[in-house]
Amino acid sequence: MNKQYRHIFFDLDHTLWDFERNADETKRELYQEFKLGERGIPSYEAFREKYVVINAGLWALYREDKIEKEELNFKRFFLTLCEFGINDMSLGASLAAEFIKGISTKTYLFPHATELLEYLFPKYPLYIITNGFEEVQFSKLKNSRLERFFTSVITSEEAGVKKPERAIFEYALRKTGASASESLMIGDDLEVDMRGAREAGIDQLLVNHEAFQHQEPVTFEVFSLKEIKLIL
């Protein structure tokens, strides 16, 4: 029998909300809308391949407070264009703006996400802790019809610090009136979600959608959201 938790914290992107699928559909639409094929980018797949690497590097800098979110959003598109010899800052800015607008309307969730939240909602207060851009995260929750499940959404912009820093988890505990010993953090990222929660004294549940191998000590691990029902 597992200990009795009283507060459940969730990550949003890559845990409940299928970020890769939603982002991929949005970028594919932008590739077509802005006729990037006619500008010298041979295929959407070629564009995506460069973008993914650049985006990951910029997000790492953002988590370390080395760049601001506006710079991240602009540069991930502008630098991708530059990889194809397109040194067009105006186009980069347009892509960045339209991406933010487009992705917030997407609603793909991981299998069993809504079912799980409907199961947990009567039993626990549920919260989100996210590094995602504040204005986008609230739109995602609303458009995906997830906002009704969550008592509070803690963003890194509101907290003034990003996961995996211990301070954002401590901020979330203070805001919700939760104690670390009675809380559980559910997320997909070993460093950002699991290590951060562990260092704040919060038990962790890894949602390993891709079944990757690792040696990280986590309190629980599941490979599908529906398995969480067996724990909580």
Residue frames as qw, qx, qy, qz and C-alpha x, y, z in Angstrom:
[[0.000, 0.889, 0.457, 0.000, 0.00, 0.00, 0.00],
 [0.431, 0.403, -0.017, 0.807, 1.47, 3.33, -1.06],
 [0.180, -0.304, -0.430, 0.831, 1.58, 6.30, 1.28],
 [0.157, 0.789, 0.591, -0.053, -1.41, 8.61, 1.24],
 [0.287, 0.093, 0.172, 0.938, -0.80, 11.65, -0.92],
 [0.074, 0.711, 0.540, -0.443, -2.92, 14.74, -0.49],
 [0.232, 0.833, -0.100, -0.492, -1.60, 16.94, -3.31],
 [0.765, 0.193, 0.498, 0.359, -0.77, 15.94, -6.90],
 [0.065, 0.777, -0.241, -0.578, 1.40, 18.15, -9.12],
 [0.796, 0.388, 0.422, 0.196, 1.63, 17.57, -12.87],
 [0.181, -0.349, 0.448, 0.803, 3.93, 18.75, -15.61],
 [0.604, 0.565, 0.228, -0.514, 1.92, 19.69, -18.73],
 [0.567, 0.656, -0.403, -0.293, 4.00, 19.42, -21.92],
 [0.427, 0.390, -0.816, -0.012, 5.18, 15.92, -22.84],
 [0.115, -0.038, 0.883, -0.454, 3.29, 14.50, -19.83],
 [0.411, 0.488, 0.657, -0.402, -0.41, 15.19, -20.46],
 [0.469, 0.803, 0.037, -0.365, -0.37, 17.46, -23.50],
 [0.847, 0.126, 0.357, 0.373, 1.34, 15.87, -26.52],
 [0.077, -0.823, 0.171, 0.536, 3.78, 18.67, -27.24],
 [0.302, -0.275, 0.711, 0.573, 5.65, 16.95, -30.07],
 [0.284, 0.464, 0.796, 0.265, 2.52, 16.10, -32.02],
 [0.074, 0.901, 0.369, -0.217, 0.98, 19.53, -31.50],
 [0.179, -0.751, 0.305, 0.558, 4.21, 21.37, -32.32],
 [0.370, -0.072, 0.766, 0.521, 4.86, 19.22, -35.37],
 [0.275, 0.662, 0.679, 0.157, 1.42, 19.91, -36.82],
 [0.020, -0.934, -0.135, 0.330, 1.84, 23.65, -36.19],
 [0.267, -0.590, 0.497, 0.578, 5.29, 23.82, -37.80],
 [0.390, 0.203, 0.795, 0.419, 4.09, 21.81, -40.81],
 [0.200, 0.841, 0.502, -0.021, 1.27, 24.32, -41.30],
 [0.131, -0.878, 0.135, 0.439, 3.76, 27.20, -41.10],
 [0.425, -0.244, 0.673, 0.554, 6.06, 25.52, -43.64],
 [0.312, 0.490, 0.731, 0.358, 3.16, 25.45, -46.08],
 [0.021, 0.914, 0.370, -0.165, 1.64, 28.83, -45.20],
 [0.153, -0.860, 0.245, 0.421, 4.95, 30.70, -45.60],
 [0.813, 0.579, -0.061, -0.011, 5.90, 28.66, -48.69],
 [0.432, -0.735, 0.494, 0.171, 9.27, 27.75, -47.22],
 [0.800, 0.125, 0.521, 0.269, 9.78, 25.17, -49.94],
 [0.499, 0.796, 0.197, 0.280, 9.90, 27.99, -52.50],
 [0.138, -0.954, 0.254, -0.086, 12.49, 29.80, -50.36],
 [0.416, 0.604, -0.669, 0.120, 15.00, 26.98, -50.56],
 [0.437, -0.307, 0.761, -0.368, 14.08, 24.59, -47.77],
 [0.267, 0.157, -0.842, -0.442, 13.70, 21.28, -49.61],
 [0.529, -0.355, -0.736, -0.230, 11.13, 19.65, -47.33],
 [0.546, -0.706, 0.032, -0.450, 9.32, 20.06, -44.04],
 [0.939, -0.276, -0.116, 0.171, 11.33, 17.12, -42.68],
 [0.622, 0.304, -0.157, 0.704, 14.59, 18.96, -43.45],
 [0.148, -0.667, 0.070, -0.726, 13.26, 22.06, -41.70],
 [0.783, -0.556, -0.067, -0.270, 12.12, 20.07, -38.69],
 [0.896, -0.034, -0.223, 0.382, 15.44, 18.25, -38.33],
 [0.381, 0.384, -0.211, 0.815, 17.38, 21.51, -38.00],
 [0.378, -0.627, -0.033, -0.680, 14.73, 23.15, -35.83],
 [0.857, -0.439, -0.261, -0.069, 14.63, 20.36, -33.24],
 [0.746, -0.016, -0.257, 0.614, 18.36, 20.62, -32.50],
 [0.149, 0.416, -0.078, 0.893, 18.35, 24.42, -32.33],
 [0.543, -0.591, -0.187, -0.567, 15.21, 24.52, -30.19],
 [0.859, -0.367, -0.320, 0.161, 16.60, 22.03, -27.66],
 [0.586, 0.095, -0.222, 0.774, 19.77, 24.07, -27.25],
 [0.085, -0.477, -0.017, -0.875, 17.86, 27.31, -26.77],
 [0.701, -0.562, -0.276, -0.341, 15.54, 25.75, -24.18],
 [0.791, -0.211, -0.340, 0.464, 18.59, 24.63, -22.21],
 [0.298, 0.229, -0.130, 0.918, 19.82, 28.24, -22.19],
 [0.391, -0.545, -0.209, -0.712, 16.35, 29.47, -21.19],
 [0.795, -0.480, -0.370, -0.014, 16.20, 27.11, -18.21],
 [0.680, -0.177, -0.226, 0.675, 19.58, 28.47, -17.11],
 [0.060, -0.918, -0.246, 0.305, 18.30, 32.08, -17.42],
 [0.465, -0.280, 0.380, 0.749, 20.82, 32.85, -20.13],
 [0.030, -0.172, -0.502, -0.847, 18.19, 34.02, -22.63],
 [0.410, 0.195, 0.390, -0.801, 14.67, 35.46, -22.37],
 [0.570, 0.334, 0.744, -0.102, 11.60, 33.74, -23.79],
 [0.482, 0.807, 0.059, -0.335, 11.22, 36.27, -26.63],
 [0.081, 0.691, -0.665, -0.271, 14.78, 35.55, -27.74],
 [0.427, -0.073, 0.901, 0.003, 14.17, 31.82, -27.54],
 [0.588, 0.547, 0.553, -0.223, 11.03, 32.00, -29.65],
 [0.409, 0.844, -0.169, -0.302, 12.58, 34.22, -32.31],
 [0.042, -0.654, 0.729, 0.199, 15.94, 32.50, -32.55],
 [0.591, -0.010, 0.806, -0.018, 14.63, 28.97, -32.89],
 [0.647, 0.649, 0.397, -0.043, 13.04, 29.98, -36.19],
 [0.243, 0.924, -0.252, -0.155, 15.56, 32.54, -37.38],
 [0.276, -0.587, 0.748, 0.142, 18.56, 30.26, -36.75],
 [0.679, 0.198, 0.706, 0.030, 16.76, 27.40, -38.49],
 [0.545, 0.821, 0.144, -0.090, 16.22, 29.62, -41.53],
 [0.006, -0.858, 0.488, 0.160, 19.90, 30.57, -41.43],
 [0.618, -0.226, 0.743, 0.124, 20.82, 26.88, -41.69],
 [0.625, 0.480, 0.582, 0.202, 19.30, 27.02, -45.17],
 [0.392, 0.066, 0.251, 0.882, 20.94, 30.32, -46.10],
 [0.098, -0.744, -0.477, -0.457, 17.82, 32.40, -45.42],
 [0.348, -0.157, -0.390, 0.838, 19.00, 35.41, -43.42],
 [0.210, -0.506, -0.394, -0.738, 15.56, 36.98, -43.05],
 [0.063, -0.035, -0.671, 0.738, 14.81, 38.40, -39.59],
 [0.497, 0.033, 0.019, -0.867, 11.32, 39.52, -40.59],
 [0.733, 0.015, -0.584, -0.348, 10.39, 36.02, -41.71],
 [0.424, 0.023, -0.802, 0.420, 11.86, 34.59, -38.52],
 [0.163, 0.023, 0.459, -0.873, 9.78, 36.96, -36.42],
 [0.642, 0.032, -0.217, -0.735, 6.61, 36.13, -38.36],
 [0.673, 0.015, -0.737, -0.070, 7.15, 32.39, -37.95],
 [0.229, 0.015, -0.735, 0.638, 7.79, 32.84, -34.22],
 [0.356, 0.030, 0.259, -0.898, 4.61, 34.87, -33.71],
 [0.723, 0.058, -0.353, -0.591, 2.41, 32.54, -35.73],
 [0.523, 0.067, -0.836, 0.151, 3.84, 29.46, -34.01],
 [0.019, 0.030, 0.664, -0.747, 2.82, 30.78, -30.59],
 [0.550, 0.112, 0.053, -0.826, -0.66, 31.54, -31.87],
 [0.700, 0.159, -0.564, -0.408, -1.04, 28.24, -33.68],
 [0.415, 0.096, -0.872, 0.240, 0.28, 25.81, -31.11],
 [0.191, -0.016, 0.600, -0.776, -1.95, 27.15, -28.34],
 [0.688, 0.121, -0.053, -0.714, -5.01, 26.01, -30.32],
 [0.563, 0.207, -0.785, -0.156, -3.85, 22.39, -30.65],
 [0.690, -0.378, 0.248, -0.565, -5.49, 19.78, -28.48],
 [0.809, 0.140, -0.570, -0.014, -3.70, 16.45, -28.87],
 [0.543, -0.623, 0.451, -0.337, -3.29, 14.74, -25.51],
 [0.112, 0.313, -0.943, 0.012, -1.51, 11.55, -24.58],
 [0.585, -0.249, -0.696, -0.334, -3.77, 8.49, -24.41],
 [0.569, -0.485, -0.643, 0.168, -5.86, 8.26, -21.22],
 [0.219, 0.167, -0.274, 0.921, -5.01, 11.85, -20.10],
 [0.433, -0.337, -0.075, -0.833, -8.61, 13.01, -19.68],
 [0.807, -0.275, -0.494, -0.172, -9.67, 9.65, -18.27],
 [0.602, -0.056, -0.529, 0.595, -6.90, 9.84, -15.66],
 [0.014, 0.186, -0.224, 0.957, -7.76, 13.38, -14.62],
 [0.616, -0.344, -0.272, -0.654, -11.44, 12.50, -14.31],
 [0.802, -0.233, -0.537, 0.120, -10.40, 9.66, -12.01],
 [0.508, -0.032, -0.424, 0.749, -8.06, 11.80, -9.87],
 [0.069, -0.461, -0.078, -0.882, -10.10, 14.99, -9.74],
 [0.638, -0.597, -0.240, -0.423, -12.61, 13.85, -7.09],
 [0.871, -0.303, -0.291, 0.252, -9.83, 12.39, -4.94],
 [0.598, -0.303, -0.042, 0.741, -7.09, 15.04, -4.89],
 [0.163, 0.924, -0.010, -0.345, -6.48, 18.71, -5.57],
 [0.794, 0.239, 0.309, 0.466, -4.50, 18.79, -8.81],
 [0.061, -0.898, 0.122, 0.418, -1.93, 21.40, -9.86],
 [0.776, 0.544, 0.035, 0.318, 0.33, 22.16, -12.83],
 [0.387, -0.753, 0.261, 0.463, 3.99, 23.21, -12.54],
 [0.746, 0.531, 0.303, 0.264, 5.32, 24.32, -15.92],
 [0.405, -0.414, 0.241, 0.779, 8.26, 26.08, -17.55],
 [0.344, 0.489, 0.619, 0.509, 6.16, 26.76, -20.65],
 [0.042, 0.191, 0.070, 0.978, 5.32, 30.31, -21.71],
 [0.169, 0.263, 0.671, -0.673, 2.51, 31.53, -19.47],
 [0.482, 0.363, -0.016, -0.797, 0.21, 32.95, -22.13],
 [0.507, 0.230, -0.728, -0.401, 0.46, 29.75, -24.16],
 [0.132, 0.001, -0.955, 0.267, 0.00, 27.29, -21.30],
 [0.337, 0.291, 0.550, -0.706, -3.34, 28.73, -20.18],
 [0.582, 0.383, -0.266, -0.667, -4.62, 28.63, -23.76],
 [0.368, 0.204, -0.897, -0.134, -3.51, 25.02, -24.13],
 [0.059, 0.125, 0.872, -0.469, -5.33, 24.03, -20.95],
 [0.456, 0.375, 0.279, -0.758, -8.50, 25.84, -21.99],
 [0.569, 0.403, -0.438, -0.568, -8.59, 24.58, -25.57],
 [0.378, 0.159, -0.912, -0.021, -7.80, 21.01, -24.49],
 [0.678, -0.489, -0.235, -0.496, -10.55, 21.21, -21.84],
 [0.691, -0.052, -0.592, 0.410, -8.07, 20.43, -19.09],
 [0.036, 0.428, -0.303, 0.851, -8.32, 23.64, -17.08],
 [0.674, -0.462, -0.154, -0.556, -11.40, 22.39, -15.21],
 [0.885, -0.185, -0.403, 0.141, -9.31, 19.76, -13.43],
 [0.602, 0.119, -0.342, 0.711, -6.64, 22.02, -11.94],
 [0.367, -0.818, -0.366, 0.248, -6.95, 24.07, -8.78],
 [0.155, -0.897, 0.205, 0.360, -3.81, 26.06, -9.57],
 [0.811, 0.478, 0.043, 0.333, -1.31, 26.47, -12.43],
 [0.445, -0.782, 0.201, 0.386, 2.18, 27.47, -11.31],
 [0.710, 0.660, -0.006, 0.243, 4.32, 28.87, -14.12],
 [0.713, -0.116, -0.093, 0.686, 8.03, 29.59, -13.99],
 [0.162, 0.526, 0.117, 0.826, 7.29, 33.19, -14.99],
 [0.521, -0.733, -0.187, -0.396, 5.02, 33.63, -11.98],
 [0.846, -0.471, -0.111, 0.225, 7.47, 31.91, -9.62],
 [0.040, 0.942, -0.333, -0.028, 10.48, 33.77, -10.99],
 [0.250, -0.506, 0.821, 0.083, 12.44, 30.53, -11.26],
 [0.735, 0.280, -0.429, -0.445, 12.33, 27.50, -13.54],
 [0.947, -0.179, 0.265, -0.035, 12.30, 23.76, -13.05],
 [0.751, -0.260, -0.602, 0.082, 14.48, 21.92, -12.07],
 [0.104, 0.421, -0.456, 0.777, 15.38, 24.57, -9.47],
 [0.276, -0.312, -0.835, 0.359, 14.21, 23.58, -6.02],
 [0.055, 0.207, 0.279, -0.936, 12.76, 27.05, -5.48],
 [0.441, -0.044, -0.408, -0.798, 9.91, 26.62, -7.98],
 [0.550, -0.266, -0.788, -0.076, 8.72, 23.48, -6.20],
 [0.270, -0.293, -0.593, 0.699, 8.95, 25.24, -2.84],
 [0.212, 0.080, -0.062, -0.972, 7.00, 28.16, -4.32],
 [0.525, -0.162, -0.641, -0.537, 4.33, 25.72, -5.54],
 [0.459, -0.302, -0.784, 0.289, 4.08, 24.15, -2.09],
 [0.080, -0.245, -0.374, 0.891, 3.64, 27.56, -0.46],
 [0.318, 0.018, -0.288, -0.903, 1.06, 28.71, -2.98],
 [0.617, -0.183, -0.635, -0.427, -1.06, 25.57, -2.65],
 [0.567, -0.526, 0.368, -0.517, -0.59, 25.06, 1.08],
 [0.963, 0.059, -0.259, -0.052, 0.81, 21.60, 0.41],
 [0.514, -0.687, 0.510, 0.065, 3.57, 19.86, 2.34],
 [0.318, 0.559, -0.722, -0.256, 6.38, 18.12, 0.48],
 [0.181, -0.172, 0.953, -0.172, 5.84, 14.86, 2.37],
 [0.503, 0.397, 0.679, -0.359, 2.21, 14.64, 1.25],
 [0.467, 0.714, -0.120, -0.507, 2.82, 15.63, -2.37],
 [0.729, 0.063, 0.600, 0.322, 3.62, 13.77, -5.59],
 [0.197, 0.676, -0.307, -0.640, 5.12, 15.27, -8.77],
 [0.763, 0.304, 0.563, 0.090, 4.12, 13.59, -12.04],
 [0.253, 0.830, -0.263, -0.422, 6.23, 14.40, -15.10],
 [0.920, 0.387, 0.033, 0.049, 8.20, 13.06, -18.04],
 [0.451, 0.747, -0.356, 0.336, 11.63, 14.64, -17.63],
 [0.819, -0.221, -0.399, 0.349, 14.26, 13.02, -15.41],
 [0.413, 0.053, -0.239, 0.877, 16.12, 16.25, -14.70],
 [0.147, -0.349, -0.098, -0.920, 13.49, 18.96, -14.94],
 [0.680, -0.427, -0.214, -0.557, 10.65, 17.15, -13.15],
 [0.888, -0.254, -0.375, 0.073, 12.10, 14.20, -11.25],
 [0.600, 0.055, -0.361, 0.712, 15.38, 15.60, -9.93],
 [0.077, -0.435, 0.068, -0.895, 13.84, 18.97, -9.17],
 [0.706, -0.487, -0.198, -0.474, 11.03, 17.43, -7.14],
 [0.859, -0.176, -0.400, 0.269, 13.34, 15.02, -5.35],
 [0.426, 0.194, -0.312, 0.827, 15.63, 17.85, -4.23],
 [0.318, -0.409, 0.062, -0.853, 12.56, 19.63, -2.83],
 [0.214, -0.097, 0.848, -0.476, 11.63, 16.52, -0.84],
 [0.709, 0.247, 0.107, -0.652, 8.68, 15.61, -3.07],
 [0.640, 0.022, 0.762, 0.101, 8.05, 12.04, -4.26],
 [0.243, 0.483, -0.463, -0.702, 8.20, 11.60, -8.02],
 [0.739, 0.287, 0.603, -0.085, 6.28, 9.63, -10.64],
 [0.053, -0.419, 0.589, 0.689, 7.98, 9.35, -14.02],
 [0.750, 0.493, 0.325, -0.297, 5.68, 8.99, -17.02],
 [0.289, -0.433, 0.691, 0.501, 8.07, 7.26, -19.41],
 [0.707, 0.522, 0.137, -0.458, 6.02, 7.42, -22.61],
 [0.576, 0.650, -0.469, -0.164, 9.00, 6.37, -24.75],
 [0.967, -0.247, 0.045, 0.033, 10.21, 3.60, -22.41],
 [0.432, 0.729, -0.443, 0.295, 13.78, 4.97, -22.42],
 [0.822, -0.199, -0.409, 0.343, 16.43, 3.33, -20.26],
 [0.010, -0.784, 0.258, -0.564, 17.79, 5.25, -17.29],
 [0.592, -0.076, -0.667, 0.446, 19.38, 4.87, -13.87],
 [0.142, -0.429, 0.180, -0.874, 17.64, 7.77, -12.16],
 [0.124, -0.240, -0.879, 0.393, 16.10, 6.93, -8.78],
 [0.369, -0.260, -0.188, -0.872, 12.39, 7.76, -8.94],
 [0.454, -0.088, 0.652, -0.601, 9.62, 6.88, -6.50],
 [0.701, 0.355, 0.591, -0.182, 7.37, 5.44, -9.22],
 [0.043, 0.360, -0.597, -0.715, 7.62, 4.85, -12.96],
 [0.652, 0.429, 0.576, -0.244, 4.86, 4.13, -15.45],
 [0.290, -0.086, 0.652, 0.696, 4.84, 3.76, -19.22],
 [0.113, -0.492, -0.618, -0.603, 1.26, 4.91, -19.80],
 [0.238, -0.327, 0.227, -0.886, -0.94, 7.41, -18.02],
 [0.772, -0.298, -0.315, -0.465, -3.54, 4.73, -17.32],
 [0.707, -0.023, -0.620, 0.339, -1.05, 2.90, -15.08],
 [0.020, 0.334, -0.402, 0.852, -1.17, 5.81, -12.61],
 [0.692, -0.359, -0.136, -0.611, -4.60, 4.58, -11.52],
 [0.866, -0.123, -0.472, 0.112, -2.87, 1.54, -10.03],
 [0.470, 0.120, -0.436, 0.758, -0.76, 3.84, -7.81],
 [0.109, -0.079, 0.255, -0.958, -3.19, 6.56, -6.75]]
